[in-house]
Amino acid sequence: MKTRILLPIILVLFLMACAPAQTSAPTATSIPWTPTLSATSTPAPTATITPIPTPIGGAPKMLIVADNELWRINMDAPGMQVIIPRGQFEKKFPEVSASSINSYISAVISPDGKKILLLTCTFFGFSCGNKKLYLSTVDLATIVEIKSYSGGLLQWSPDSDKVLLQGSANSMSKQIISANASSFGAVTQLPKSSAAFWSFDGANVYYYNNGLYIIKSDGTGQQTVKCDLCSMAGNLSSYAIAASPDGQRIAIGYKDGTLIITSADLSTFKMGLVGGYINQLHWSPDSQKVAVDINTGSNQTDIFVVGLEGSIIEKLPRPEGINYINTCGWSPDSRQIDYLAILEPGNALYLQGLGQEKPTLLTSVKTNSMSCPVWLSIQP
């Protein structure tokens, strides 16, 4: 898109694990700007849920929706393979047309590459109206319109079986959209809250509503979570919170550039400063690094890679002449980050390797239609 749409600010803090009452709460005053270990507390029981294994070194391929088509990008032999041509997209979604500069399609592909959330809309000036949300199989053979969608962040569960609709800032609604074959498109309404996020295994959702709670993905089993760190929630960046794939840590970003990496049992945490408003966070598949997408000025964004101690490992270079970049995700080997850069008159997808002097341009389009890709460890 030609302008970067910033995520709304919700001043809440919600953490990922249920922890017992702590014998000493972390101090909320005089936040250190260098990595610091918090006071220890009574250790929480070891989690009994086994983390979902993360594929490392998978096949070098991506899926991406661009120019109203579904492409496969082959990293070992650079080039695009059209999986779903433009004509099929426009037949299934007649409100979208590549020939119209006012129509737009955005896609959020599931981690396994087998399902897609498709958001269509029509631009009226700078506003995107007539929004429609669809859940579809990647071949467009099964499509369900989610009629209850009113806007908000869409997040796939790690197992690709469900979608968390975090809801708009105004409605504060939260829903679970089923992507299971037996209940494809069914919607479960969650309690209203100002923010919510998945547990690392996709079994539960954590949400905040004048307190921190956990609830099963089917809407049952609500429990209160003890949260001593919630007293430090004043400057939280609404969607800049992410659980590591191994379920051992949580990264939390703040509006003032503070980054907290806490253990899952809330017993210890590290702090660091990245120097700008934190928009979003992406853990590497090996759970050893965090890509931090920040605003470093009124017309500029940057990406920092941060280690487990809260210290900056590397600041990634922006493409020449580009001010805005959006983090999309890591390669399966945890060594490369792919992200979208905002270009004029269109969008471009770059690949940045850690330690490399500049990013590599993979592809660009001249329409408003390009979404973040998903890396594939196996072909869909």
VOGU-3710 file (C-alpha; in Angstrom, 3 decimals, decimal comma):
1> mktrillpii> 0,000/0,000/0,000  1,175/3,530/-0,586  0,946/4,517/3,038  1,877/2,575/6,072  -1,080/1,836/8,324  0,066/1,923/11,925  -1,533/-0,388/14,452  -3,727/1,273/17,113  -2,375/1,829/20,599  -4,007/-0,126/23,397
11> lvlflmacap> -2,438/0,589/26,776  -2,548/-2,860/28,286  -0,182/-5,627/29,148  -1,101/-9,226/28,949  1,359/-12,061/29,392  1,486/-15,535/28,080  1,672/-17,960/31,005  -0,249/-18,575/34,211  2,169/-17,880/37,051  1,730/-18,403/40,801
21> aqtsaptats> 1,790/-15,431/43,148  5,288/-14,042/43,345  7,120/-13,433/46,580  8,504/-10,148/45,231  7,057/-8,107/42,380  9,419/-6,561/39,802  10,090/-2,895/40,420  8,151/-0,621/38,071  10,139/2,546/38,737  13,397/3,703/37,152
31> ipwtptlsat> 13,270/1,297/34,222  16,877/0,532/33,208  17,813/1,088/29,597  20,402/-1,675/29,597  19,616/-5,397/29,934  18,878/-6,104/33,602  17,840/-9,252/35,437  14,807/-8,851/37,645  14,493/-10,077/41,168  13,772/-13,786/41,321
41> stpaptatit> 10,544/-15,199/42,694  9,148/-18,584/43,599  9,642/-20,725/40,475  6,496/-21,740/38,621  5,860/-25,399/37,757  7,405/-26,562/34,513  4,975/-26,405/31,598  3,563/-29,802/30,713  2,625/-28,881/27,135  5,247/-29,933/24,612
51> piptpiggap> 6,004/-27,104/22,149  5,218/-27,718/18,495  8,521/-28,532/16,737  9,770/-25,749/14,490  11,106/-26,856/11,087  14,677/-25,695/10,585  16,305/-25,703/7,169  13,115/-26,370/5,218  12,689/-26,054/1,479  13,565/-22,518/0,319
61> kmlivadnel> 10,148/-21,485/-0,974  7,564/-18,836/-0,171  3,897/-18,326/-0,908  2,707/-14,782/-1,512  -0,406/-13,045/-2,843  0,550/-10,267/-5,272  -1,186/-8,614/-8,230  -4,355/-10,568/-7,330  -2,514/-13,856/-7,882  -1,026/-16,519/-5,645
71> wrinmdapgm> 2,673/-17,051/-6,365  5,256/-19,513/-5,225  8,727/-17,985/-4,998  11,523/-20,506/-5,409  14,578/-19,325/-3,503  16,916/-22,001/-4,863  16,079/-21,043/-8,476  14,761/-17,473/-8,280  11,491/-16,959/-10,086  7,751/-16,826/-9,612
81> qviiprgqfe> 5,379/-19,696/-10,246  1,733/-18,680/-10,505  -0,376/-21,057/-8,414  -3,706/-19,212/-8,667  -3,957/-16,814/-11,652  -5,611/-13,403/-11,489  -8,687/-14,564/-13,381  -9,569/-17,118/-10,712  -9,222/-14,578/-7,908  -11,425/-12,066/-9,703
91> kkfpevsass> -14,017/-14,752/-10,502  -14,205/-15,820/-6,863  -14,092/-12,233/-5,565  -15,828/-10,086/-8,214  -15,553/-6,951/-6,079  -11,790/-6,995/-6,748  -10,312/-6,069/-10,092  -6,642/-5,598/-10,946  -7,658/-3,020/-13,536  -9,198/-0,805/-10,866
101> insyisavis> -6,869/1,308/-8,752  -9,596/1,504/-6,106  -9,960/-2,205/-5,377  -7,612/-4,046/-3,061  -7,017/-7,553/-1,810  -4,871/-8,469/1,175  -4,028/-11,985/2,290  -2,807/-13,635/5,477  -1,572/-17,127/4,613  -1,567/-19,829/7,289
111> pdgkkilllt> 1,814/-21,061/8,582  1,381/-24,409/6,812  0,586/-22,676/3,494  -2,754/-24,475/3,073  -5,307/-21,777/3,952  -5,719/-18,054/3,342  -7,591/-15,209/4,978  -8,523/-12,762/2,234  -9,577/-9,211/2,983  -11,080/-7,244/0,108
121> ctffgfscgn> -12,061/-3,599/0,109  -12,510/-0,532/-2,053  -10,622/2,688/-1,478  -12,531/5,953/-1,132  -9,761/8,512/-0,963  -7,499/7,221/1,804  -10,198/5,105/3,481  -10,757/1,433/2,706  -14,494/0,695/2,688  -16,818/-2,172/1,784
131> kklylstvdl> -14,550/-4,570/3,643  -15,195/-8,283/3,278  -13,267/-11,071/5,002  -13,069/-14,575/3,551  -11,537/-17,805/4,844  -10,405/-20,007/1,979  -8,364/-23,056/1,184  -5,234/-22,161/-0,753  -6,725/-23,535/-3,990  -9,888/-21,365/-3,535
141> ativeiksys> -12,004/-24,525/-3,677  -13,679/-23,815/-0,308  -14,519/-20,214/0,599  -16,517/-18,910/3,560  -17,300/-15,231/4,143  -16,858/-14,160/7,775  -19,800/-11,797/8,027  -19,111/-10,793/11,640  -15,799/-9,155/10,728  -15,701/-5,445/11,565
151> ggllqwspds> -11,965/-4,772/11,370  -8,937/-5,628/13,433  -5,766/-7,688/13,492  -5,897/-11,246/12,152  -3,498/-13,805/13,609  -3,192/-17,475/12,667  -2,652/-19,990/15,443  0,718/-21,776/15,309  -1,014/-25,006/14,249  -2,842/-23,281/11,324
161> dkvllqgsan> -6,146/-24,596/12,670  -7,685/-21,342/13,930  -7,568/-17,568/13,524  -7,707/-14,989/16,286  -9,591/-11,849/15,300  -8,288/-9,286/17,753  -11,034/-6,847/16,870  -11,096/-3,159/16,180  -10,001/-0,619/18,772  -13,548/0,716/19,006
171> smskqiisan> -15,504/-2,526/19,317  -12,921/-4,366/21,467  -14,450/-7,579/20,063  -12,513/-10,832/20,042  -13,361/-13,913/18,002  -11,903/-17,275/17,087  -12,458/-18,332/13,471  -12,171/-22,082/12,981  -10,115/-23,318/10,032  -10,668/-26,963/10,898
181> assfgavtql> -12,081/-29,082/8,075  -15,091/-30,103/10,178  -16,010/-26,541/11,251  -14,493/-24,373/8,535  -15,469/-20,739/9,100  -17,334/-21,236/12,376  -16,922/-18,275/14,753  -16,548/-18,407/18,537  -17,154/-15,128/20,370  -14,666/-14,433/23,145
191> pkssaafwsf> -15,180/-12,078/26,105  -14,711/-8,424/25,238  -11,235/-7,133/25,955  -8,792/-4,476/24,898  -6,209/-6,974/23,587  -5,631/-10,693/23,107  -3,025/-13,132/21,758  -2,392/-16,845/21,199  -0,572/-19,175/23,519  2,491/-20,684/21,846
201> dganvyyynn> 0,688/-23,927/20,975  -2,618/-22,394/19,843  -4,626/-24,136/22,558  -5,475/-20,998/24,530  -6,006/-17,280/24,159  -4,793/-14,700/26,666  -6,750/-11,453/26,940  -6,862/-8,314/29,065  -9,967/-6,645/30,479  -9,123/-4,825/33,713
211> glyiiksdgt> -7,072/-7,902/34,495  -5,353/-10,751/32,700  -7,250/-13,923/31,782  -6,745/-17,153/29,883  -9,454/-18,977/27,965  -9,505/-22,078/25,763  -9,819/-21,559/22,026  -13,368/-22,975/22,138  -14,412/-20,229/24,558  -14,486/-22,385/27,707
221> gqqtvkcdlc> -12,331/-22,708/30,811  -11,766/-19,032/31,613  -9,183/-18,455/34,361  -7,579/-15,429/36,002  -3,826/-15,037/35,550  -1,641/-13,605/38,312  0,315/-10,732/36,745  2,674/-8,660/38,897  4,303/-7,185/35,783  0,996/-5,619/34,727
231> smagnlssya> 1,817/-2,588/36,872  4,366/-1,676/34,174  1,754/-1,624/31,414  1,351/2,110/30,966  3,268/2,504/27,718  2,668/-0,847/26,045  2,469/-0,921/22,257  -0,805/-2,730/21,576  0,203/-5,542/19,213  3,941/-5,647/19,960
241> iaaspdgqri> 3,855/-8,787/22,075  4,919/-12,244/20,942  5,592/-15,645/22,481  8,670/-17,596/21,434  7,972/-20,742/19,388  9,385/-22,965/22,148  7,017/-21,451/24,706  9,821/-20,415/27,042  9,785/-16,608/26,666  7,617/-13,624/25,836
251> aigykdgtli> 8,799/-10,414/24,147  6,904/-7,198/24,929  7,353/-3,849/23,184  6,567/-0,362/24,464  5,828/2,987/22,868  9,010/4,525/24,250  11,221/1,822/22,701  11,554/-0,348/25,801  11,737/-4,070/25,063  11,104/-6,661/27,784
261> itsadlstfk> 11,945/-10,337/27,332  10,443/-12,318/30,183  10,481/-15,989/31,065  7,215/-17,852/30,597  6,807/-18,312/34,370  7,299/-14,548/34,959  10,155/-15,207/37,394  12,853/-13,256/35,511  13,001/-10,682/32,773  15,514/-8,660/30,767
271> mglvggyinq> 15,132/-5,105/29,491  16,624/-3,186/26,603  16,002/-0,046/24,552  15,725/0,038/20,745  15,109/3,769/20,389  11,673/4,140/18,833  7,974/3,279/19,006  7,752/-0,526/18,706  5,143/-1,643/16,150  5,509/-5,417/16,145
281> lhwspdsqkv> 7,788/-8,304/17,095  8,784/-11,525/15,339  10,627/-14,363/17,089  13,088/-16,403/15,052  12,070/-20,069/14,617  14,887/-21,186/16,945  13,568/-18,840/19,678  16,972/-17,152/20,061  16,352/-13,731/18,459  13,583/-11,158/18,012
291> avdintgsnq> 13,081/-8,907/14,982  11,733/-5,585/16,280  9,879/-3,292/13,873  10,000/0,301/15,160  9,192/3,898/14,222  12,424/5,862/14,459  10,878/9,100/13,243  7,690/10,643/11,879  8,475/9,325/8,395  10,800/6,395/8,975
301> tdifvvgleg> 10,758/2,837/10,277  13,612/0,462/11,046  14,160/-3,159/12,005  16,455/-4,245/14,829  17,459/-7,806/15,713  17,652/-8,283/19,484  19,094/-11,175/21,491  17,702/-12,903/24,561  19,604/-10,553/26,879  17,759/-7,555/25,427
311> siieklprpe> 20,816/-6,217/23,605  20,777/-5,141/19,954  22,578/-7,598/17,683  22,066/-5,760/14,418  20,158/-2,937/12,762  19,022/-4,053/9,320  19,743/-1,726/6,390  16,763/-0,248/4,559  16,601/-0,494/0,764  18,097/2,583/-0,845
321> ginyintcgw> 15,615/5,460/-0,980  13,007/3,613/1,128  11,819/4,999/4,464  9,117/2,502/5,431  9,654/-1,228/5,879  7,376/-3,825/7,461  8,709/-7,006/9,015  7,040/-10,133/7,675  8,944/-13,030/9,190  12,043/-15,213/9,393
331> spdsrqidyl> 13,313/-17,940/7,120  13,049/-21,469/8,581  16,797/-21,508/9,325  16,491/-18,333/11,469  19,160/-16,509/9,453  17,158/-14,361/7,033  14,239/-11,984/7,441  11,827/-11,202/4,653  9,918/-7,968/4,743  7,850/-5,623/2,640
341> ailepgnaly> 9,181/-2,204/1,692  6,802/0,529/0,611  7,756/1,710/-2,870  6,249/4,207/-5,251  4,250/3,473/-7,290  3,919/-0,062/-5,839  5,211/-2,575/-3,307  8,356/-4,664/-3,238  9,491/-7,761/-1,379  13,085/-7,829/-0,146
351> lqglgqekpt> 15,141/-10,536/1,539  17,692/-9,425/4,132  20,350/-11,780/5,449  21,880/-11,147/8,849  25,271/-9,522/8,439  24,668/-8,633/4,793  25,349/-5,087/3,619  22,013/-4,572/1,869  18,785/-6,441/1,134  18,067/-8,356/-2,057
361> lltsvktnsm> 15,027/-7,421/-4,126  12,943/-10,529/-4,793  9,970/-9,055/-6,614  7,930/-5,876/-7,006  4,449/-5,023/-8,238  2,814/-1,826/-9,507  -0,589/-2,387/-7,921  -1,839/-2,059/-4,367  -1,983/-5,825/-4,081  0,869/-7,480/-2,216
371> scpvwlsiqp> 0,816/-9,209/1,162  3,411/-10,695/3,451  4,678/-14,088/2,285  4,863/-17,272/4,326  7,914/-19,524/4,227  7,268/-23,150/3,343  9,106/-26,129/4,786  6,974/-28,411/2,603  4,952/-27,644/-0,507  1,198/-27,212/0,031
//
